[in-house]
Amino acid sequence: TSEQILTSNGAGVDPTFQTNKTWKVISATRVSDAATGNVSYAHGLGKTPLSITLYGNGGSGTATTNGGWSTGFWDASGQSCAFFASSGGNWSTSTSATEAIVVEYGTSTRRGIVGNVGATTFDIVWTDVDNGGSAFFTWKCS
């Protein structure tokens, strides 16, 4: 299958297939009443990721506030993201060179810094300005 590699004993006999997970995608929610702080997420890759890509959106669900969205990246050399912010139906674009995810909408903001990346989990240190709404995000570990 696409997630297996063929290995051999070197003599070209008795080849076997082994699972070689190269990526994993999982989704989560940062709820509106969550406090600022560190949250650990199980990534399911089965090894320490070399990179994590995060995609996020959010909104308050009101007629006057559209949801903002974010695309970000983490690897051993650092993290950054680009995002659209929404306030009163108006859009603006921005970037962050220190955060892997930023979701801004109306008067609410969810900002996340990836850290403590290990074989089973990674952390996001969230800074939340909470005035309603939630951030929904998906990550891809590889």
C-alpha positions as CSV (number, residue, x, y, z in Angstrom):
1,T,0.0,0.0,0.0
2,S,1.0,3.6,-0.1
3,E,2.0,3.6,3.5
4,Q,4.4,0.7,3.3
5,I,8.0,0.2,2.2
6,L,9.7,-2.9,0.8
7,T,12.7,-4.1,2.8
8,S,15.0,-7.0,2.1
9,N,17.8,-8.9,3.9
10,G,20.3,-7.6,1.4
11,A,20.5,-10.8,-0.6
12,G,17.4,-10.0,-2.5
13,V,15.4,-12.8,-0.8
14,D,12.6,-12.8,1.7
15,P,11.4,-9.2,1.1
16,T,8.9,-7.8,3.6
17,F,6.6,-4.8,3.7
18,Q,6.8,-2.5,6.7
19,T,4.6,0.4,7.6
20,N,6.2,3.7,7.0
21,K,3.9,6.4,8.3
22,T,5.1,9.6,6.8
23,W,2.2,11.9,7.8
24,K,-0.9,12.2,10.0
25,V,-3.8,14.7,10.0
26,I,-6.0,15.4,13.0
27,S,-8.5,18.2,13.9
28,A,-9.3,19.9,17.2
29,T,-11.2,22.8,18.7
30,R,-10.0,25.7,20.9
31,V,-13.2,26.5,22.7
32,S,-14.4,30.0,23.5
33,D,-14.2,29.6,27.3
34,A,-10.6,28.2,27.3
35,A,-8.1,30.1,29.4
36,T,-4.6,31.1,28.1
37,G,-2.2,28.3,28.7
38,N,-0.4,25.2,27.5
39,V,-2.3,22.3,25.8
40,S,-0.8,19.0,24.8
41,Y,-2.1,17.3,21.6
42,A,-1.5,13.7,20.6
43,H,-0.4,13.7,16.9
44,G,-0.6,10.0,16.2
45,L,2.4,9.9,13.9
46,G,4.3,7.3,16.0
47,K,7.6,9.2,15.8
48,T,8.8,12.8,16.4
49,P,7.6,15.0,13.5
50,L,10.1,16.9,11.5
51,S,7.4,19.5,10.7
52,I,3.8,20.5,11.7
53,T,1.5,22.4,9.4
54,L,-1.5,24.1,11.1
55,Y,-4.7,25.3,9.4
56,G,-7.2,27.2,11.5
57,N,-10.5,29.1,11.3
58,G,-12.9,30.6,13.8
59,G,-15.8,32.9,14.4
60,S,-18.4,34.0,16.8
61,G,-21.4,32.9,14.7
62,T,-22.9,36.4,14.5
63,A,-24.1,38.0,11.4
64,T,-21.6,40.8,11.6
65,T,-18.4,38.8,12.3
66,N,-17.0,36.6,9.7
67,G,-14.5,33.9,10.8
68,G,-10.8,34.6,10.4
69,W,-8.4,31.9,9.2
70,S,-4.7,31.0,9.5
71,T,-2.1,28.8,7.8
72,G,1.1,28.1,9.8
73,F,4.2,26.0,10.0
74,W,6.5,24.6,12.6
75,D,9.9,22.9,12.2
76,A,13.2,22.8,14.2
77,S,14.3,26.1,12.7
78,G,11.2,28.0,13.9
79,Q,7.5,28.8,13.2
80,S,5.4,31.3,11.4
81,C,2.0,31.8,9.9
82,A,-0.1,34.0,7.6
83,F,-3.6,34.9,8.5
84,F,-6.7,36.8,7.6
85,A,-8.5,38.7,10.4
86,S,-12.1,39.6,10.3
87,S,-13.8,42.4,12.2
88,G,-17.3,43.8,11.4
89,G,-17.2,42.1,8.0
90,N,-13.9,43.8,7.1
91,W,-10.9,41.7,6.3
92,S,-7.2,42.3,6.9
93,T,-4.1,40.2,6.2
94,S,-1.1,39.8,8.4
95,T,1.8,37.4,9.3
96,S,3.6,36.3,12.5
97,A,7.2,35.1,12.6
98,T,6.9,33.7,16.1
99,E,3.5,31.9,16.1
100,A,2.3,28.8,14.2
101,I,-1.4,29.8,14.3
102,V,-3.3,33.0,14.8
103,V,-7.1,33.1,14.4
104,E,-8.6,36.6,14.8
105,Y,-12.3,37.5,14.3
106,G,-14.3,40.3,15.7
107,T,-12.8,41.1,19.1
108,S,-11.5,37.5,19.8
109,T,-8.1,36.2,19.1
110,R,-6.5,32.8,19.5
111,R,-2.7,32.8,19.1
112,G,-0.6,29.6,19.4
113,I,3.1,28.8,19.7
114,V,4.1,25.1,19.1
115,G,6.7,23.6,21.5
116,N,7.7,20.3,23.2
117,V,7.4,18.3,20.1
118,G,7.9,14.6,20.8
119,A,7.2,11.1,19.6
120,T,3.6,11.1,20.7
121,T,2.5,14.7,21.5
122,F,3.2,18.3,20.8
123,D,2.2,21.4,22.8
124,I,0.6,24.6,21.8
125,V,1.0,27.5,24.2
126,W,-2.3,29.5,23.6
127,T,-2.8,33.2,24.2
128,D,-6.5,33.8,24.2
129,V,-8.3,37.2,24.1
130,D,-11.8,35.8,24.7
131,N,-14.9,37.6,23.7
132,G,-16.8,34.7,22.3
133,G,-16.4,32.2,19.5
134,S,-14.0,29.3,19.0
135,A,-11.0,28.4,16.9
136,F,-11.1,25.2,14.9
137,F,-7.9,23.8,13.6
138,T,-6.3,20.9,11.8
139,W,-2.7,19.9,11.8
140,K,-0.6,17.7,9.6
141,C,2.5,16.2,11.2
142,S,5.2,14.8,9.0
